[in-house]
């Protein structure tokens, strides 16, 4: 029988027990015994290895740098063609604008995540703070896209934000279904995320139903209130943001309590806790503050350049190709959840499936309680102070807008019920989600255009 060999701290060269890595991906199963005895499931812990997978660390030039170079070059080509008076066919210009914009946004999301991880490693943040900040900051490109879309078509910007919620719910369902399962046929997210997530899904479903019913009632013939004014949008946005702030606070508090329980179960010393934290960032490259700032600049620049291209696509499809704002919004919404997809893929390729599933779920919460309120505030500001005479104003209590709110109830309520039962999507659950989202899109395309 082999003896357990103690690990050695890379800094102090002091020996530490193997249990310091318990709960981390790739840790030996025998080090989890203390966690199981304390009633803690190591497979449901939120701790993970941040940074690129180990096999990619040997690359001299990271893949994101190569993609960013290509994306910026293509953007420059399109910019020069426009300013040199070269007229491309409208459909080709629209396709190229969308493709280049999405390419830049995808890289910008990844760069912002990398920047956050390197800054977190330098500042010695905990894994849950670093992960939460990275996920929130990665939505910057989406916020910039919304900011560019609002002047083109406020209604399109609103529909893009709302439809993307349903797309992300569908992505969560599909990804959950195809995950490898344990012996019980489940693959569960970290418990703090499941608990807080269930609450926020219930809140979102109820708010959607209430808003939809109110809009439906007010849209009846003869009622004087049948549009959104700037103050209405502002109040609703502030309420949503307030819920999001409390959600993040509760999530971080629960994640901190979870890690404290792990420390107590493993009886870790202060030095071992520090070494455990170092293991989280062992795949994160050490960078100076100027390099981290450069990454931030590249991420922000990419957000604006990508957002400008996506807004150009919206202008070309609506004005040049004559598509309705609803159809253009549905097309854009198919790609709008780029930041969530980037983070999901980053975790998946490191085989951190529980974290990837949590990121897929987090995309739903962030869209409803961060992206949507930002969109409402941007529309309210544009309506009140910039261009109140825009053809989209005031935003009506129309068929597509009512449908977008009311359908939040069955969509989010279904997800909440499954999370409450610690249940992972099976083929029936995934088909139910397909049906709900498909029915909504069908109604929007078939009847929504006439109802705008």
C-alpha positions as CSV (number, residue, x, y, z in Angstrom):
1,X,0.0,0.0,0.0
2,X,1.4,3.3,-1.1
3,X,1.9,6.0,1.5
4,X,0.2,9.4,1.0
5,X,2.9,11.8,-0.1
6,X,2.6,15.3,1.1
7,X,2.6,18.2,-1.3
8,X,5.2,21.0,-1.1
9,X,4.4,24.7,-1.2
10,X,6.1,26.3,-4.2
11,X,6.9,29.4,-2.2
12,X,7.8,28.2,1.3
13,X,8.8,24.7,0.4
14,X,6.9,23.5,3.4
15,X,5.1,20.2,3.3
16,X,1.3,20.2,3.3
17,X,-1.2,17.4,3.3
18,X,-2.7,16.1,0.0
19,X,-6.2,17.0,1.3
20,X,-5.4,20.7,0.6
21,X,-6.6,19.9,-3.0
22,X,-9.8,18.3,-2.0
23,X,-12.7,19.4,-4.2
24,X,-10.5,20.8,-6.9
25,X,-10.9,19.3,-10.4
26,X,-8.4,16.5,-11.0
27,X,-7.8,15.8,-7.3
28,X,-7.4,12.2,-6.3
29,X,-10.6,10.6,-5.0
30,X,-9.0,9.5,-1.7
31,X,-8.4,13.1,-0.6
32,X,-12.2,13.7,-0.6
33,X,-12.9,11.3,2.3
34,X,-12.9,14.1,4.9
35,X,-15.5,16.0,2.8
36,X,-17.8,13.0,2.5
37,X,-17.6,12.4,6.2
38,X,-18.7,16.0,6.8
39,X,-21.6,15.6,4.4
40,X,-20.0,17.7,1.6
41,X,-20.2,16.5,-2.0
42,X,-16.9,17.5,-3.6
43,X,-18.4,17.2,-7.1
44,X,-20.8,20.1,-6.2
45,X,-18.2,22.5,-4.9
46,X,-17.7,25.8,-6.8
47,X,-13.8,25.8,-6.5
48,X,-12.0,25.4,-9.9
49,X,-8.8,26.0,-11.7
50,X,-9.0,29.5,-13.3
51,X,-7.0,30.3,-16.4
52,X,-6.3,28.3,-19.6
53,X,-6.2,24.5,-19.7
54,X,-2.7,23.2,-18.8
55,X,-2.2,21.8,-22.3
56,X,-2.6,25.3,-23.8
57,X,-0.2,27.1,-21.5
58,X,2.8,25.9,-23.5
59,X,1.7,27.9,-26.6
60,X,3.8,31.0,-27.0
61,X,1.0,33.0,-28.7
62,X,-2.4,32.4,-27.2
63,X,-5.2,31.6,-29.6
64,X,-7.2,34.7,-28.6
65,X,-4.4,36.9,-29.7
66,X,-4.4,35.4,-33.1
67,X,-8.1,35.7,-33.4
68,X,-8.1,39.3,-32.3
69,X,-5.5,40.2,-34.9
70,X,-7.6,38.6,-37.6
71,X,-10.8,40.2,-36.3
72,X,-9.2,43.7,-36.1
73,X,-7.8,43.4,-39.6
74,X,-11.2,42.5,-41.0
75,X,-12.8,45.4,-39.2
76,X,-10.1,47.7,-40.7
77,X,-10.8,46.4,-44.2
78,X,-14.6,47.0,-43.8
79,X,-13.8,50.5,-42.4
80,X,-11.6,51.4,-45.3
81,X,-14.0,50.1,-47.9
82,X,-16.8,52.3,-46.5
83,X,-14.6,55.4,-46.4
84,X,-13.2,54.8,-49.8
85,X,-16.7,54.8,-51.3
86,X,-16.6,51.1,-52.2
87,X,-20.2,49.9,-52.3
88,X,-20.8,46.3,-51.4
89,X,-24.2,44.6,-52.0
90,X,-26.4,45.3,-49.0
91,X,-26.8,41.6,-48.1
92,X,-23.1,41.0,-48.3
93,X,-22.3,44.1,-46.3
94,X,-24.8,43.0,-43.6
95,X,-23.4,39.4,-43.4
96,X,-19.8,40.7,-43.2
97,X,-20.7,43.3,-40.6
98,X,-22.4,40.6,-38.4
99,X,-19.6,38.1,-38.8
100,X,-16.8,40.5,-38.1
101,X,-18.7,42.1,-35.2
102,X,-19.4,38.7,-33.5
103,X,-15.8,37.6,-34.0
104,X,-14.5,40.8,-32.3
105,X,-17.1,40.5,-29.5
106,X,-16.2,36.8,-28.8
107,X,-12.5,37.7,-28.5
108,X,-13.3,40.8,-26.3
109,X,-15.3,38.6,-23.9
110,X,-12.4,36.1,-23.6
111,X,-9.9,38.9,-23.1
112,X,-11.9,40.5,-20.3
113,X,-12.2,37.2,-18.6
114,X,-8.4,36.6,-18.8
115,X,-7.8,40.1,-17.6
116,X,-10.0,39.6,-14.6
117,X,-8.3,36.3,-13.7
118,X,-4.9,37.8,-13.9
119,X,-5.9,40.7,-11.8
120,X,-7.6,38.4,-9.3
121,X,-4.5,36.3,-9.0
122,X,-2.4,39.4,-8.4
123,X,-4.8,40.7,-5.8
124,X,-5.3,37.2,-4.3
125,X,-9.0,37.2,-4.6
126,X,-10.9,34.0,-3.8
127,X,-12.1,31.8,-6.6
128,X,-15.7,32.7,-6.2
129,X,-15.1,36.4,-6.2
130,X,-12.8,36.1,-9.3
131,X,-15.4,33.9,-11.1
132,X,-18.3,36.2,-10.3
133,X,-16.5,39.4,-11.4
134,X,-15.2,37.7,-14.6
135,X,-18.7,36.6,-15.5
136,X,-20.2,40.0,-14.9
137,X,-17.4,41.9,-16.6
138,X,-17.7,39.6,-19.7
139,X,-21.1,41.1,-20.4
140,X,-19.5,44.4,-21.3
141,X,-19.6,43.7,-25.0
142,X,-23.3,42.9,-24.8
143,X,-23.9,46.1,-23.0
144,X,-22.0,48.0,-25.7
145,X,-24.0,46.3,-28.5
146,X,-27.2,47.4,-26.8
147,X,-25.9,50.9,-26.5
148,X,-25.2,51.0,-30.2
149,X,-28.5,49.4,-31.1
150,X,-30.7,51.8,-29.2
151,X,-30.2,54.8,-31.5
152,X,-30.8,52.5,-34.5
153,X,-34.0,51.0,-33.1
154,X,-34.9,51.0,-29.4
155,X,-37.5,48.4,-30.0
156,X,-35.0,46.1,-31.7
157,X,-32.6,46.5,-28.8
158,X,-35.3,45.6,-26.3
159,X,-36.4,42.5,-28.2
160,X,-32.8,41.4,-28.6
161,X,-32.3,41.5,-24.9
162,X,-35.5,39.6,-24.1
163,X,-35.2,36.9,-26.8
164,X,-31.7,36.2,-25.7
165,X,-33.0,35.1,-22.3
166,X,-35.0,32.4,-24.0
167,X,-32.0,31.4,-26.2
168,X,-29.8,31.0,-23.1
169,X,-32.5,29.0,-21.3
170,X,-32.5,26.7,-24.3
171,X,-28.7,26.5,-24.3
172,X,-28.8,25.6,-20.6
173,X,-31.3,22.9,-21.3
174,X,-29.4,21.4,-24.2
175,X,-26.0,21.5,-22.4
176,X,-27.5,20.0,-19.3
177,X,-29.0,17.2,-21.3
178,X,-25.7,16.2,-23.0
179,X,-23.6,16.4,-19.9
180,X,-22.0,13.2,-18.6
181,X,-24.1,11.9,-15.7
182,X,-23.3,10.3,-12.3
183,X,-24.9,7.0,-11.1
184,X,-28.1,8.7,-10.4
185,X,-28.3,10.3,-13.9
186,X,-27.6,13.8,-12.6
187,X,-24.9,16.4,-12.9
188,X,-25.5,19.0,-10.3
189,X,-24.4,22.6,-10.1
190,X,-22.7,24.0,-6.9
191,X,-25.4,24.1,-4.2
192,X,-25.2,27.9,-3.5
193,X,-25.8,28.6,-7.2
194,X,-28.7,26.2,-7.2
195,X,-30.3,27.7,-4.1
196,X,-29.9,31.4,-5.2
197,X,-30.7,30.5,-8.8
198,X,-34.0,28.9,-7.9
199,X,-35.1,32.0,-6.0
200,X,-34.1,34.4,-8.8
201,X,-35.8,32.2,-11.5
202,X,-39.0,32.3,-9.5
203,X,-38.7,36.1,-9.1
204,X,-38.1,36.5,-12.9
205,X,-41.1,34.2,-13.8
206,X,-43.5,36.1,-11.5
207,X,-42.3,39.5,-12.6
208,X,-42.6,38.5,-16.3
209,X,-46.2,37.2,-15.7
210,X,-47.2,40.3,-13.7
211,X,-45.8,42.7,-16.3
212,X,-47.3,40.8,-19.2
213,X,-50.8,40.7,-17.5
214,X,-50.6,44.4,-16.7
215,X,-49.6,45.3,-20.2
216,X,-52.4,43.1,-21.6
217,X,-55.0,44.7,-19.3
218,X,-53.8,48.3,-20.2
219,X,-53.8,47.5,-23.9
220,X,-57.5,46.9,-23.9
221,X,-59.4,49.4,-26.0
222,X,-60.1,52.7,-24.4
223,X,-57.5,52.5,-21.6
224,X,-55.3,55.7,-21.6
225,X,-52.1,53.9,-20.5
226,X,-50.9,51.7,-23.4
227,X,-47.2,52.7,-23.8
228,X,-44.0,52.7,-21.8
229,X,-42.8,56.2,-20.8
230,X,-39.2,56.9,-19.8
231,X,-40.1,56.9,-16.1
232,X,-41.8,53.5,-16.4
233,X,-38.8,52.0,-18.0
234,X,-36.5,53.6,-15.3
235,X,-38.5,52.3,-12.4
236,X,-38.8,48.8,-13.7
237,X,-35.0,48.7,-14.5
238,X,-34.1,49.9,-11.0
239,X,-36.3,47.2,-9.4
240,X,-34.5,44.5,-11.6
241,X,-31.1,45.8,-10.7
242,X,-31.9,45.9,-7.0
243,X,-32.8,42.2,-7.2
244,X,-29.5,41.5,-9.1
245,X,-27.4,43.2,-6.4
246,X,-29.0,41.2,-3.6
247,X,-28.6,38.0,-5.7
248,X,-24.9,38.6,-6.1
249,X,-24.5,39.5,-2.4
250,X,-26.3,36.3,-1.3
251,X,-24.4,34.2,-3.8
252,X,-21.0,35.4,-2.7
253,X,-22.0,35.0,1.0
254,X,-23.2,31.4,0.4
255,X,-20.1,30.5,-1.6
256,X,-17.9,31.9,1.2
257,X,-19.8,29.8,3.8
258,X,-19.3,26.8,1.5
259,X,-15.5,27.2,1.4
260,X,-15.4,27.9,5.1
261,X,-17.1,24.6,5.7
262,X,-14.6,22.9,3.5
263,X,-11.7,24.4,5.4
264,X,-13.2,23.2,8.7
265,X,-13.8,19.7,7.4
266,X,-10.3,19.4,6.1
267,X,-8.8,21.1,9.2
268,X,-6.6,23.3,7.0
269,X,-4.0,25.6,8.5
270,X,-3.6,29.2,7.4
271,X,-0.6,28.2,5.2
272,X,-2.6,25.3,3.7
273,X,-5.5,27.7,2.9
274,X,-3.1,30.0,1.1
275,X,-1.6,27.1,-0.9
276,X,-5.2,25.9,-1.7
277,X,-5.8,29.4,-3.1
278,X,-2.6,29.2,-5.1
279,X,-3.8,26.0,-6.7
280,X,-6.9,27.8,-8.0
281,X,-4.6,30.2,-10.0
282,X,-1.9,27.8,-11.0
283,X,-2.9,28.0,-14.7
284,X,-3.2,31.8,-14.6
285,X,-0.2,33.6,-16.1
286,X,1.4,36.1,-13.8
287,X,1.2,39.6,-15.3
288,X,2.2,43.1,-14.3
289,X,-0.3,45.8,-13.9
290,X,0.5,47.5,-17.2
291,X,-0.1,44.2,-19.0
292,X,-3.4,43.7,-17.2
293,X,-4.4,47.3,-18.1
294,X,-3.5,46.6,-21.8
295,X,-5.8,43.6,-21.7
296,X,-8.5,45.8,-20.3
297,X,-8.0,48.3,-23.1
298,X,-8.1,45.6,-25.7
299,X,-11.3,44.1,-24.3
300,X,-13.0,47.5,-24.1
301,X,-11.8,48.4,-27.6
302,X,-13.1,45.1,-28.9
303,X,-16.4,45.7,-27.3
304,X,-16.9,49.0,-29.0
305,X,-15.6,47.9,-32.4
306,X,-17.7,44.8,-32.3
307,X,-20.8,46.7,-31.1
308,X,-20.4,49.2,-33.9
309,X,-20.4,46.4,-36.5
310,X,-23.4,44.6,-35.0
311,X,-25.3,48.0,-35.0
312,X,-24.3,48.4,-38.7
313,X,-25.8,45.0,-39.4
314,X,-29.1,46.1,-37.7
315,X,-29.2,49.3,-39.8
316,X,-28.5,47.4,-43.1
317,X,-31.2,44.8,-42.4
318,X,-33.9,47.2,-41.3
319,X,-33.3,50.1,-43.7
320,X,-31.5,48.3,-46.5
321,X,-33.1,44.9,-46.7
322,X,-36.5,46.1,-45.3
323,X,-36.7,43.5,-42.5
324,X,-38.8,44.3,-39.6
325,X,-37.2,45.2,-36.3
326,X,-38.7,42.0,-34.8
327,X,-37.1,39.7,-37.4
328,X,-33.8,41.6,-37.2
329,X,-33.9,41.3,-33.4
330,X,-34.5,37.6,-33.5
331,X,-31.5,37.1,-35.8
332,X,-29.3,39.2,-33.6
333,X,-30.5,37.4,-30.4
334,X,-29.3,34.1,-31.9
335,X,-25.7,35.5,-31.4
336,X,-26.2,37.9,-28.5
337,X,-25.3,35.6,-25.7
338,X,-21.7,35.4,-26.8
339,X,-20.2,36.1,-23.5
340,X,-22.0,33.3,-21.8
341,X,-21.1,30.9,-24.5
342,X,-17.4,31.8,-24.3
343,X,-17.3,31.2,-20.5
344,X,-19.3,28.0,-20.9
345,X,-16.9,26.6,-23.5
346,X,-13.9,27.7,-21.4
347,X,-15.1,25.7,-18.5
348,X,-16.2,22.8,-20.6
349,X,-12.9,22.2,-22.3
350,X,-11.3,22.0,-18.9
351,X,-13.8,19.3,-18.0
352,X,-15.2,21.5,-15.2
353,X,-18.8,20.5,-16.2
354,X,-20.5,21.7,-13.0
355,X,-18.9,25.1,-13.3
356,X,-19.8,25.2,-17.0
357,X,-23.4,24.3,-16.2
358,X,-23.4,27.1,-13.5
359,X,-22.1,29.6,-16.1
360,X,-24.8,28.6,-18.5
361,X,-27.4,29.2,-15.8
362,X,-25.7,32.5,-14.7
363,X,-26.2,33.8,-18.3
364,X,-30.0,33.6,-17.8
365,X,-29.9,35.5,-14.5
366,X,-27.5,38.1,-15.8
367,X,-29.6,38.7,-18.9
368,X,-32.8,39.3,-17.1
369,X,-31.5,41.2,-14.1
370,X,-28.5,43.0,-15.6
371,X,-28.7,43.2,-19.5
372,X,-32.5,43.9,-19.6
373,X,-32.5,46.7,-17.0
374,X,-29.5,48.3,-18.7
375,X,-31.4,48.1,-22.0
376,X,-34.4,49.7,-20.4
377,X,-32.3,52.5,-18.8
378,X,-30.6,53.2,-22.2
379,X,-33.9,53.4,-23.9
380,X,-35.3,55.6,-21.2
381,X,-32.3,58.0,-21.5
382,X,-32.6,58.1,-25.3
383,X,-36.3,58.7,-25.1
384,X,-36.1,61.5,-22.5
385,X,-33.0,63.4,-23.5
386,X,-31.7,62.4,-26.9
387,X,-34.4,61.7,-29.5
388,X,-37.9,61.5,-28.2
389,X,-39.3,61.8,-31.8
390,X,-37.8,58.4,-32.8
391,X,-40.4,56.3,-34.7
392,X,-40.2,53.6,-32.1
393,X,-41.3,55.9,-29.3
394,X,-43.2,55.5,-27.2
395,X,-42.8,51.7,-26.9
396,X,-46.3,50.2,-27.1
397,X,-47.9,47.5,-25.1
398,X,-47.9,45.5,-28.3
399,X,-48.3,41.8,-29.1
400,X,-44.6,41.0,-29.3
401,X,-43.7,42.9,-26.1
402,X,-46.6,41.3,-24.1
403,X,-45.6,37.8,-25.4
404,X,-41.9,38.4,-24.4
405,X,-42.9,39.1,-20.8
406,X,-45.7,36.5,-20.4
407,X,-43.6,33.7,-21.7
408,X,-41.0,34.3,-19.0
409,X,-43.3,32.6,-16.6
410,X,-43.5,29.1,-18.2
411,X,-39.8,29.2,-19.2
412,X,-38.3,30.2,-15.9
413,X,-40.8,28.4,-13.8
414,X,-39.9,25.1,-15.6
415,X,-36.2,25.7,-14.9
416,X,-36.8,26.6,-11.3
417,X,-38.9,23.5,-10.7
418,X,-36.2,21.3,-12.1
419,X,-33.5,23.0,-10.0
420,X,-35.5,22.6,-6.9
421,X,-35.6,18.9,-7.4
422,X,-31.9,18.6,-8.0
423,X,-32.9,17.4,-11.5
424,X,-30.8,17.5,-14.7
425,X,-32.6,17.9,-18.0
426,X,-33.6,14.7,-19.7
427,X,-35.0,14.4,-23.2
428,X,-38.5,15.3,-22.2
429,X,-37.4,18.4,-20.2
430,X,-35.3,19.6,-23.2
431,X,-38.2,19.0,-25.6
432,X,-40.5,21.1,-23.3
433,X,-38.0,23.9,-23.4
434,X,-37.7,23.6,-27.2
435,X,-41.5,23.8,-27.5
436,X,-41.9,26.9,-25.3
437,X,-39.1,28.8,-27.0
438,X,-40.1,27.6,-30.4
439,X,-43.8,28.6,-29.9
440,X,-42.7,32.1,-28.7
441,X,-40.5,32.7,-31.8
442,X,-43.2,31.4,-34.1
443,X,-45.8,33.8,-32.6
444,X,-43.3,36.7,-32.8
445,X,-42.5,36.1,-36.4
446,X,-46.0,35.2,-37.5
447,X,-48.1,37.8,-35.6
448,X,-45.5,40.1,-33.9
449,X,-44.6,42.1,-37.0
450,X,-48.1,43.3,-37.5
451,X,-48.6,43.9,-33.8
452,X,-45.6,46.3,-33.3
